[in-house]
Amino acid sequence: MSFTGITAAELREQKERQDACVNKALTEGSKTAALVGGVSGGLSWLMKRFSEAYRLKFTSGPRTAVVVMPVFSAFWFVSEKHVIQCNAKRDSRWQSLDRVNGYDRTI
């Protein structure tokens, strides 16, 4: 037992929970990004096919941005949401270990 009252087994458990949280955040972010990519890619394809203004005025760079930016944003925000939820579930003993190690300092 360490001087903080947290055992090695508890540290391993916390590490496993943290890894599971990160994996869930990446999985959910990827699912959402795939959905958004399909929707924005489909809309871009439809606009390219049926809109002459879109076809003539938008070069390949802006057309790519129409698809990529929503995908990136969706992945980022959904992943962050899951990480924030996991951090909110951390127990007080782990937070006290953070305080002992100096991670909660505001500089």
LOTORSE-169467 format. One line per field, with one value per atom (N, C-alpha, C): residue in three letters; x, y, z. Coordinates in nm, 4 decimals, padded with zeros to 6 digits. Layout:
<bados>
type: c(ALA ...)
east: c(X ...)
north: c(Y ...)
up: c(Z ...)
</bados>
This chain:
<bados>
type: c(MET MET MET SER SER SER PHE PHE PHE THR THR THR GLY GLY GLY ILE ILE ILE THR THR THR ALA ALA ALA ALA ALA ALA GLU GLU GLU LEU LEU LEU ARG ARG ARG GLU GLU GLU GLN GLN GLN LYS LYS LYS GLU GLU GLU ARG ARG ARG GLN GLN GLN ASP ASP ASP ALA ALA ALA CYS CYS CYS VAL VAL VAL ASN ASN ASN LYS LYS LYS ALA ALA ALA LEU LEU LEU THR THR THR GLU GLU GLU GLY GLY GLY SER SER SER LYS LYS LYS THR THR THR ALA ALA ALA ALA ALA ALA LEU LEU LEU VAL VAL VAL GLY GLY GLY GLY GLY GLY VAL VAL VAL SER SER SER GLY GLY GLY GLY GLY GLY LEU LEU LEU SER SER SER TRP TRP TRP LEU LEU LEU MET MET MET LYS LYS LYS ARG ARG ARG PHE PHE PHE SER SER SER GLU GLU GLU ALA ALA ALA TYR TYR TYR ARG ARG ARG LEU LEU LEU LYS LYS LYS PHE PHE PHE THR THR THR SER SER SER GLY GLY GLY PRO PRO PRO ARG ARG ARG THR THR THR ALA ALA ALA VAL VAL VAL VAL VAL VAL VAL VAL VAL MET MET MET PRO PRO PRO VAL VAL VAL PHE PHE PHE SER SER SER ALA ALA ALA PHE PHE PHE TRP TRP TRP PHE PHE PHE VAL VAL VAL SER SER SER GLU GLU GLU LYS LYS LYS HIS HIS HIS VAL VAL VAL ILE ILE ILE GLN GLN GLN CYS CYS CYS ASN ASN ASN ALA ALA ALA LYS LYS LYS ARG ARG ARG ASP ASP ASP SER SER SER ARG ARG ARG TRP TRP TRP GLN GLN GLN SER SER SER LEU LEU LEU ASP ASP ASP ARG ARG ARG VAL VAL VAL ASN ASN ASN GLY GLY GLY TYR TYR TYR ASP ASP ASP ARG ARG ARG THR THR THR ILE ILE ILE)
east: c(00.0846 00.0000 00.0889 00.0563 00.1359 00.0913 00.1659 00.1329 00.0045 -00.0465 -00.1713 -00.2926 -00.2719 -00.3845 -00.4406 -00.3709 -00.4173 -00.3220 -00.3760 -00.2935 -00.2613 -00.1659 -00.1280 -00.2449 -00.3252 -00.4420 -00.5418 -00.5609 -00.6526 -00.5986 -00.4680 -00.4087 -00.4289 -00.4129 -00.4365 -00.5816 -00.6740 -00.8168 -00.8460 -00.7893 -00.8123 -00.7552 -00.6379 -00.5768 -00.6653 -00.7218 -00.8118 -00.9374 -00.9927 -01.1112 -01.0773 -00.9599 -00.9177 -00.8988 -00.8368 -00.8192 -00.9538 -01.0464 -01.1803 -01.2500 -01.2298 -01.2912 -01.2361 -01.1052 -01.0434 -01.0894 -01.0945 -01.1404 -01.2841 -01.3699 -01.5094 -01.5177 -01.4392 -01.4402 -01.3977 -01.2925 -01.2467 -01.3494 -01.4117 -01.5123 -01.6324 -01.6857 -01.8029 -01.7696 -01.6515 -01.6103 -01.5989 -01.5443 -01.5297 -01.6646 -01.7568 -01.8911 -01.9600 -01.9535 -02.0180 -01.9516 -01.8185 -01.7471 -01.7833 -01.7992 -01.8380 -01.9775 -02.0691 -02.2049 -02.2039 -02.1348 -02.1285 -02.0572 -01.9536 -01.8829 -01.9729 -02.0557 -02.1503 -02.2521 -02.3033 -02.4044 -02.3433 -02.2316 -02.1736 -02.1154 -02.0604 -02.0115 -02.1248 -02.2368 -02.3539 -02.4100 -02.4175 -02.4663 -02.3724 -02.2424 -02.1458 -02.1587 -02.1764 -02.1925 -02.3193 -02.4295 -02.5544 -02.5401 -02.4751 -02.4567 -02.3682 -02.2658 -02.1774 -02.2529 -02.3407 -02.4132 -02.5222 -02.5929 -02.7108 -02.6930 -02.5866 -02.5696 -02.4522 -02.4851 -02.3796 -02.2915 -02.3505 -02.2722 -02.1713 -02.2136 -02.1229 -02.0101 -02.0435 -01.9449 -01.8436 -01.8901 -01.8023 -01.7236 -01.7853 -01.7210 -01.6356 -01.6663 -01.5907 -01.4861 -01.3604 -01.2546 -01.2503 -01.1584 -01.1551 -01.1218 -01.0435 -01.0094 -01.1307 -01.2104 -01.3305 -01.4310 -01.4392 -01.5306 -01.4854 -01.3560 -01.3030 -01.3301 -01.3156 -01.3403 -01.4858 -01.5775 -01.7201 -01.7413 -01.6609 -01.6735 -01.5862 -01.4615 -01.3646 -01.3915 -01.4253 -01.4434 -01.5562 -01.6729 -01.7757 -01.7339 -01.6598 -01.6139 -01.5180 -01.4210 -01.3244 -01.3932 -01.4826 -01.5530 -01.6380 -01.7075 -01.7917 -01.7067 -01.5961 -01.5078 -01.4560 -01.4103 -01.3518 -01.4538 -01.5712 -01.6681 -01.7260 -01.7535 -01.8084 -01.7034 -01.5793 -01.4726 -01.4525 -01.4489 -01.4320 -01.5472 -01.6692 -01.7851 -01.7679 -01.7224 -01.7043 -01.5895 -01.4828 -01.3717 -01.4158 -01.4932 -01.5435 -01.6335 -01.7193 -01.8059 -01.7235 -01.6195 -01.5342 -01.4634 -01.4147 -01.3470 -01.4424 -01.5683 -01.6660 -01.6947 -01.6722 -01.7005 -01.5849 -01.4746 -01.3588 -01.3914 -01.3464 -01.3793 -01.2866 -01.3288 -01.2566 -01.1176 -01.0992 -00.9667 -00.8672 -00.9114 -00.8210 -00.7926 -00.8929 -00.8709 -00.7745 -00.7817 -00.6878 -00.5457 -00.5307 -00.3986 -00.3484 -00.4371 -00.3982 -00.3471 -00.4163 -00.3726 -00.2343 -00.2106 -00.0802 00.0281 -00.0020 00.0964 00.1030 00.0161 00.0225 -00.0444 -00.1372 -00.2005 -00.3159 -00.3661 -00.4819 -00.4429 -00.3161 -00.2724 -00.3132 -00.3577 -00.3870 -00.2720 -00.2124 -00.0946 -00.1316)
north: c(-00.1185 00.0000 00.1244 00.2171 00.3387 00.4393 00.5469 00.6469 00.7220 00.7100 00.7776 00.6922 00.5648 00.4765 00.4084 00.4163 00.3532 00.2390 00.1195 00.0011 -00.0123 -00.1013 -00.1268 -00.1856 -00.2690 -00.3274 -00.2185 -00.1215 -00.0109 00.0745 00.0929 00.1675 00.0934 -00.0405 -00.1199 -00.1100 -00.1188 -00.1056 00.0291 00.1339 00.2680 00.2800 00.2213 00.2246 00.1512 00.0369 -00.0374 00.0436 00.1107 00.1956 00.3105 00.3678 00.4795 00.4332 00.3173 00.2635 00.2338 00.1773 00.1492 00.2785 00.3829 00.5126 00.5693 00.5634 00.6152 00.5340 00.4015 00.3171 00.3492 00.3708 00.4048 00.5405 00.6365 00.7692 00.7603 00.6832 00.6688 00.5955 00.4922 00.4164 00.5033 00.5727 00.6579 00.7725 00.8317 00.9379 00.8893 00.7691 00.7126 00.6810 00.6260 00.5962 00.7237 00.8264 00.9528 01.0153 01.0105 01.0672 00.9938 00.8621 00.7860 00.8257 00.8424 00.8843 01.0235 01.1158 01.2528 01.2551 01.1734 01.1661 01.1170 01.0181 00.9685 01.0732 01.1437 01.2466 01.3639 01.4175 01.5342 01.4956 01.3748 01.3288 01.3120 01.2577 01.2424 01.3760 01.4696 01.6036 01.6710 01.6559 01.7143 01.6514 01.5199 01.4509 01.4983 01.5128 01.5604 01.7027 01.7886 01.9269 01.9310 01.8482 01.8449 01.7959 01.7012 01.6432 01.7361 01.8047 01.8813 02.0328 02.0837 02.2282 02.2729 02.3470 02.3952 02.4977 02.5810 02.6804 02.6114 02.5065 02.4320 02.3690 02.3152 02.2496 02.3500 02.4674 02.5645 02.6496 02.6883 02.7829 02.7163 02.5922 02.5243 02.4338 02.4609 02.3711 02.2494 02.1599 02.0363 02.0628 02.1668 02.1978 02.2316 02.3316 02.3619 02.2469 02.1711 02.0558 01.9524 01.9329 01.8399 01.8922 02.0225 02.0816 02.0656 02.0676 02.0482 01.9123 01.8141 01.6791 01.6626 01.7070 01.6772 01.7551 01.8818 01.9615 01.9092 01.8761 01.8187 01.6847 01.6042 01.4743 01.4955 01.5833 01.6111 01.6693 01.7650 01.8279 01.7274 01.6413 01.5408 01.4462 01.3989 01.3090 01.3775 01.5011 01.5747 01.5944 01.6472 01.6805 01.5570 01.4510 01.3294 01.2634 01.2569 01.1986 01.2793 01.4103 01.4953 01.4782 01.4652 01.4457 01.3195 01.2119 01.0866 01.0957 01.1642 01.1805 01.2642 01.3686 01.4519 01.3706 01.2864 01.2012 01.1049 01.0477 00.9564 01.0296 01.1487 01.2248 01.2616 01.2843 01.3186 01.2002 01.0779 00.9580 00.9164 00.9862 00.9455 00.9562 00.8590 00.8583 00.9514 00.9846 01.0841 01.0352 00.9045 00.8549 00.8809 00.8631 00.8879 01.0366 01.1196 01.2638 01.3073 01.2423 01.2773 01.2385 01.1281 01.0909 01.1969 01.2502 01.3597 01.4788 01.5104 01.6231 01.5965 01.4728 01.4378 01.4533 01.4132 01.4214 01.5593 01.6508 01.7875 01.8116 01.7218 01.7384 01.8375 01.8733 01.9628 02.1076 02.1362 02.2742 02.3622 02.4795 02.5766 02.6757 02.6859 02.7732 02.8934)
up: c(00.0000 00.0000 00.0000 -00.0797 -00.0885 00.0168 00.0286 00.1299 00.0986 -00.0231 -00.0582 -00.0279 00.0087 00.0382 -00.0852 -00.1966 -00.3202 -00.3531 -00.3681 -00.3930 -00.5413 -00.5695 -00.7088 -00.7872 -00.7221 -00.7895 -00.8277 -00.7392 -00.7700 -00.8841 -00.8867 -00.9979 -01.1299 -01.1280 -01.2487 -01.2934 -01.1966 -01.2294 -01.2933 -01.2354 -01.2890 -01.4297 -01.4521 -01.5858 -01.6862 -01.6454 -01.7344 -01.7653 -01.6633 -01.6863 -01.7798 -01.7596 -01.8441 -01.9889 -02.0081 -02.1434 -02.2086 -02.1311 -02.1845 -02.2248 -02.1457 -02.1760 -02.3066 -02.3225 -02.4451 -02.5660 -02.5508 -02.6613 -02.6995 -02.5990 -02.6279 -02.6978 -02.6515 -02.7142 -02.8604 -02.8883 -03.0271 -03.1126 -03.0557 -03.1304 -03.1640 -03.0637 -03.0869 -03.1817 -03.1666 -03.2579 -03.4011 -03.4177 -03.5526 -03.6155 -03.5360 -03.5886 -03.6354 -03.5528 -03.5876 -03.7096 -03.7144 -03.8290 -03.9577 -03.9502 -04.0694 -04.1162 -04.0228 -04.0581 -04.1207 -04.0562 -04.1078 -04.2430 -04.2585 -04.3867 -04.4981 -04.4680 -04.5678 -04.6068 -04.5067 -04.5340 -04.6102 -04.5598 -04.6275 -04.7633 -04.7751 -04.9054 -05.0047 -04.9580 -05.0444 -05.0887 -04.9954 -05.0316 -05.1314 -05.1085 -05.2014 -05.3398 -05.3437 -05.4720 -05.5433 -05.4670 -05.5272 -05.5795 -05.5002 -05.5451 -05.6693 -05.6725 -05.7893 -05.9123 -05.8906 -06.0034 -06.0566 -05.9665 -06.0089 -06.0066 -05.9475 -05.9381 -06.0249 -06.1276 -06.2161 -06.1451 -06.0609 -05.9872 -05.8950 -05.8271 -05.7388 -05.8203 -05.9341 -06.0199 -06.0746 -06.1141 -06.1791 -06.0803 -05.9700 -05.8789 -05.7721 -05.7377 -05.6333 -05.6968 -05.6667 -05.7133 -05.6215 -05.6467 -05.5672 -05.4202 -05.3913 -05.2517 -05.1670 -05.2069 -05.1293 -05.1262 -05.2345 -05.2339 -05.1316 -05.1214 -05.0213 -04.8809 -04.8616 -04.7301 -04.6879 -04.7840 -04.7532 -04.6887 -04.7252 -04.6691 -04.5453 -04.5514 -04.4459 -04.3172 -04.3256 -04.2039 -04.1148 -04.1682 -04.0801 -04.0198 -04.0956 -04.0442 -03.9279 -03.9461 -03.8401 -03.7173 -03.7395 -03.6269 -03.5510 -03.6221 -03.5562 -03.4729 -03.5292 -03.4542 -03.3289 -03.3446 -03.2326 -03.1209 -03.1532 -03.0494 -02.9816 -03.0564 -02.9945 -02.9061 -02.9523 -02.8705 -02.7429 -02.7555 -02.6374 -02.5388 -02.5906 -02.5033 -02.4194 -02.4811 -02.4077 -02.3076 -02.3422 -02.2483 -02.1284 -02.1526 -02.0426 -01.9514 -02.0096 -01.9274 -01.8430 -01.9001 -01.8235 -01.7101 -01.7380 -01.6330 -01.5208 -01.5527 -01.4494 -01.3582 -01.4068 -01.3282 -01.2379 -01.2452 -01.1645 -01.0168 -00.9419 -00.7990 -00.7220 -00.6012 -00.5223 -00.4821 -00.4658 -00.4284 -00.5407 -00.6646 -00.7767 -00.7886 -00.7641 -00.7690 -00.6593 -00.5422 -00.4364 -00.4768 -00.5520 -00.6023 -00.7000 -00.7819 -00.8712 -00.7909 -00.6820 -00.5993 -00.5404 -00.4951 -00.4390 -00.5452 -00.6673 -00.7755 -00.8400 -00.8000 -00.8494 -00.9822 -01.0240 -01.1543 -01.1541 -01.0383 -01.0376 -01.0143 -01.0194 -00.9986 -01.1152 -01.0849 -01.1911 -01.1953 -01.3115 -01.3251 -01.4072)
</bados>
